[in-house]
Amino acid sequence: MFWRRKKDEEAPAEPTEVEADEPAVESAEPEPEPAAVEPEAQPESVAAPEPPAPAEAEQPAPRPGALWGPGIGPPPPEVAAAFDLGLARTRGALVGRLRSVFRGDQTDWDEVEETLIAADVGAALSMEVVERARKRRDEDPETDVRSELQALLVDRAPGWEPQSAAGGGPAIVLVVGVNGTGKTTTIGKLAARYKAEGHRVLLAAGDTFRAAAIDQLRVWADRAGVEIVAHKPDADPGAVVYDALDAAIARGADIVIADTAGRLHTKSNLMDELSKIRRIIDKRLPGAAPETLFVIDATTGQNGLAQAKAFNDAVGLTGVVLTKLDSTAKGGIVFAIEHELEVPVRFVGVGEKIDDLLPFDPEAFVNALFGEV
Ligand code: GDP
């Protein structure tokens, strides 16, 4: 469920689509007519009118027109509950097991290290955490381990959101990652979220390598009720992004979210393609600072981290989206990602539905992780 104010709830606009082989030819099309999206695709809170919730008045006021985000007050109960649920497996495997180690008179630190490794914190990093926690002796071993884990998470500015270029124009989010990690689903969820915040969102179907990827992105554009620019399969992804920027500028869209191909990261042509997209963005919107979000599947653990490092080296990531946190007991990968890449996790996926995307808040995450088992 979205935790937004009722006044933001409105019927999503009918998604529109630009099919073009030549850049910018068919971008200028009529304004979309407001129309309801398919009922099954609507976020629950939109489909069913919410009864006035007394608790709502006690929640921290979000920024005008905005959903809750990290650094702007404590997360509302819905977010805390969603983190709780999404982290159930990891909490059981990591914190549940740690607590049984800490229950005895003497802490078996080797067992603590093994527990951290099993939760995918990574072998070398788990050793470091244990060494530092042992020296800490602040309160109790659990608090020491918790503090050391929390210290691995990078600092982030409150209220982060993608920024538009200095000279104006839409903010750009490039979504990169290996196929199957949840890239398309994440783009759909992000689109729905930004739309709910009051933004005008446009998707760019930049994964032209797979025809199915274009079709799937259309389905998500439809669900989220946002516009999409797509070319034919095998078209130049750079041309898709260029056209999407043109269309966004013409229509006053303020966020463009671009899908990209996700063939194996070891293929240098994929990295070349991403670099080319970056150059095209610079050409069309000089001074744009696109967010490059890497989608990583939490169930792939350290393997996913190796992929992230390769992408970071090649194209420079500005953020990470960790998907399928609900399906794994290895959520400790969050600590490894932030520590190793020094890039913040921006969102986590906790399910397959359109609203199963949470803004990542280090404090809410650690609180949920070390909650009641
Ligand atoms: P892509 O190939 O990277 O675009 O991946 P998709 O977006 O098609 O997702 C692959 C599969 O992962 C689909 O079955 C999604 O429903 C599923 N998926 C994506 N995100 C999540 C998540 O956060 N939790 C769960 N449980 N499944 C997810």
Residues whose N, C-alpha, C, O or C-beta is under 5 A from the ligand:
A	BS01	GDP	V178 N179 G180 T181 G182 K183 T184 T185 T186 T323 K324 L325 S327 G349 V350 G351 E352 D356
